[in-house]
Amino acid sequence: MGVHNLMEEIVKTCLKELMHIKPELQSMDEKSQEDVMAIALNKLPAKYVSTGVGEVFAKTQLRMQVETDVYRELTNAIDKVRNSKKRTDLEEKNE
């Protein structure tokens, strides 16, 4: 199985949920989604597991504990990516 960061899965799942319930996010391309996840993950603590049993237990417990923080950081990251994209689009139009 190897060592991996559970927060990556939790952030990805929460982003998919946000995109499902907020129609304005459904058009976000894959690159923007990856940018949002990277920004959010850099603000959140890493939670590593090395076994399948540890993963199941930790994922259940961790999700309940950190969900509010994850959604907050995702929302902040979405705003950053959108603002960055708007600036890039404006710069391209002005060239």
N, C-alpha and C positions, 0 to 999 in steps of 0.2 A: 504494500500500500504506500509506504513512504510517508514522509512528514509533509503536511500541508496546512495552510492557513484557512480555518473554517470561516473567517470573516469574508473571504472572497465569495464563497457560496451564499452566505447570508446577504451580502451586499447585492449580488447578482439577482437573487430571488426577490429582494425588496424593490430593486429597480424595475424588474418585470411587473411586479404588482402595481407600482406607481404608474407605469406606462399603461397598464390595463385600466386603471380607474381615472386617469387624467387624459382625456382625448388629445389635448395639445401636445402630449409627449409621444404619442404613437408614431409620429413621423420622424422621430429621432433616428439618425442613421447609426450604423454599427460603430463607426469611429467616434462619434459623439458619446455613445453609450460607454465605450471603453474609456474615454476621457473622464466621464462622470464617475465611473467606478474607481479609476486610479486616484482621482482627487479625493473622493470619499474615503478610500482605503488608507490613504496617507494621513488622514485625520483621526482614524480609528485605531485602537490597539489591536495588534495581531493576536490571534488565538490559535496556537498550533496543536495538532493531534497527530498520533503516529499509528493508531490502531483503529479498526472498524468499530469495535465496541466503544472505545473512547470517543470516536466521532459521533456515534448515535447519541450517546449520553450528553456530550458537550453541546452538540447542535441543539438539542431540545432545551437544555438549561440556558445556553448562551442566547439563543434567539429571544427568549422572553426577557432576558436582562438587558440586552443591547438594542432592541428593536427601535426604541425612541431615538437613541443616538444615531443609529444607521439612517433612519428616515430624515433626521435633521441634516446630517452631513450630505446625504444624497440631494436634498433640496438645495442646499448651498452650492453643491457641485454643479447641479443643473443650471442654476443661475449664472455661475462663472462661465460654463461652456457656452450658454446662450449669448451672454454678453460678449464673449470673445469672438463667437461666430458672427455676431452683428457687426462688430468692429472690422472683422476681416471682409465681410460682404461690402461694407461701406468703402473700405479702402480700395477694393477691386473696382467698384463703380466709379470712383474718383480718378482712377488711372487712365 
